[in-house]
Amino acid sequence: APLSEVKLAWAAGYFDGEGHTGLDHKRQSTWSAKIQIGSTDLEPLERFKDAVGGVGSINGPYKRKDADHYRPYWQYSCANFEGVQHIVAVLWKHLSEPKRSQMADVLRAVRGEI
């Protein structure tokens, strides 16, 4: 089924506010791209994963080690290059410039361009 533009626009807005694209150190001198979103609510993470076509995984709930008064949280992540490229491609036109720059820098770093 084709991805819904409305769902993708929502997912991009959610990612703009809550998401992060970064580098994950896999092995010695090997970096991979990783997209993450943390939330104390499971529903928006499931909605995000559905909007991007089911790519990635949701894990948790996790308890914070530093304080008992924080609510447990869930973590959406996608750490394989093809999945990250897919998410970047389907969200790109809806994302803010800072998130586009963050994603582009990470992908360039993984390819050894910076």
GIHUWO-V254069 format. One record per residue. RES is the residue in three letters. D_FIRST is the distance of its C-alpha to the first C-alpha in Angstrom with 2 decimals. Layout:
[[RES | D_FIRST] [RES | D_FIRST]]
This chain:
[[ALA | 0.00] [PRO | 3.80] [LEU | 6.43] [SER | 8.87] [GLU | 12.22] [VAL | 14.20] [LYS | 13.02] [LEU | 13.63] [ALA | 16.96] [TRP | 17.93] [ALA | 17.16] [ALA | 19.25] [GLY | 22.01] [TYR | 22.12] [PHE | 22.27] [ASP | 24.96] [GLY | 27.08] [GLU | 26.57] [GLY | 25.05] [HIS | 26.83] [THR | 26.26] [GLY | 29.16] [LEU | 30.70] [ASP | 31.01] [HIS | 34.06] [LYS | 33.11] [ARG | 36.25] [GLN | 39.39] [SER | 38.62] [THR | 34.85] [TRP | 32.48] [SER | 28.76] [ALA | 26.39] [LYS | 25.32] [ILE | 23.32] [GLN | 24.58] [ILE | 24.60] [GLY | 27.17] [SER | 27.40] [THR | 29.62] [ASP | 26.76] [LEU | 23.88] [GLU | 21.53] [PRO | 20.80] [LEU | 20.13] [GLU | 17.57] [ARG | 15.99] [PHE | 16.14] [LYS | 14.65] [ASP | 11.62] [ALA | 11.33] [VAL | 11.60] [GLY | 8.92] [GLY | 11.61] [VAL | 14.05] [GLY | 17.70] [SER | 19.80] [ILE | 21.80] [ASN | 25.42] [GLY | 28.38] [PRO | 30.07] [TYR | 32.80] [LYS | 36.23] [ARG | 37.98] [LYS | 41.10] [ASP | 43.15] [ALA | 43.17] [ASP | 42.74] [HIS | 42.19] [TYR | 38.71] [ARG | 35.71] [PRO | 33.67] [TYR | 30.56] [TRP | 27.15] [GLN | 25.82] [TYR | 22.32] [SER | 22.57] [CYS | 20.94] [ALA | 23.69] [ASN | 22.36] [PHE | 22.48] [GLU | 19.13] [GLY | 17.43] [VAL | 19.73] [GLN | 19.10] [HIS | 15.32] [ILE | 16.11] [VAL | 18.80] [ALA | 16.74] [VAL | 13.95] [LEU | 16.74] [TRP | 19.54] [LYS | 19.90] [HIS | 20.04] [LEU | 22.50] [SER | 26.27] [GLU | 28.58] [PRO | 30.02] [LYS | 26.70] [ARG | 25.87] [SER | 29.36] [GLN | 29.05] [MET | 25.86] [ALA | 27.43] [ASP | 30.67] [VAL | 29.10] [LEU | 27.20] [ARG | 30.46] [ALA | 32.46] [VAL | 30.34] [ARG | 30.77] [GLY | 34.50] [GLU | 34.80] [ILE | 36.51]]
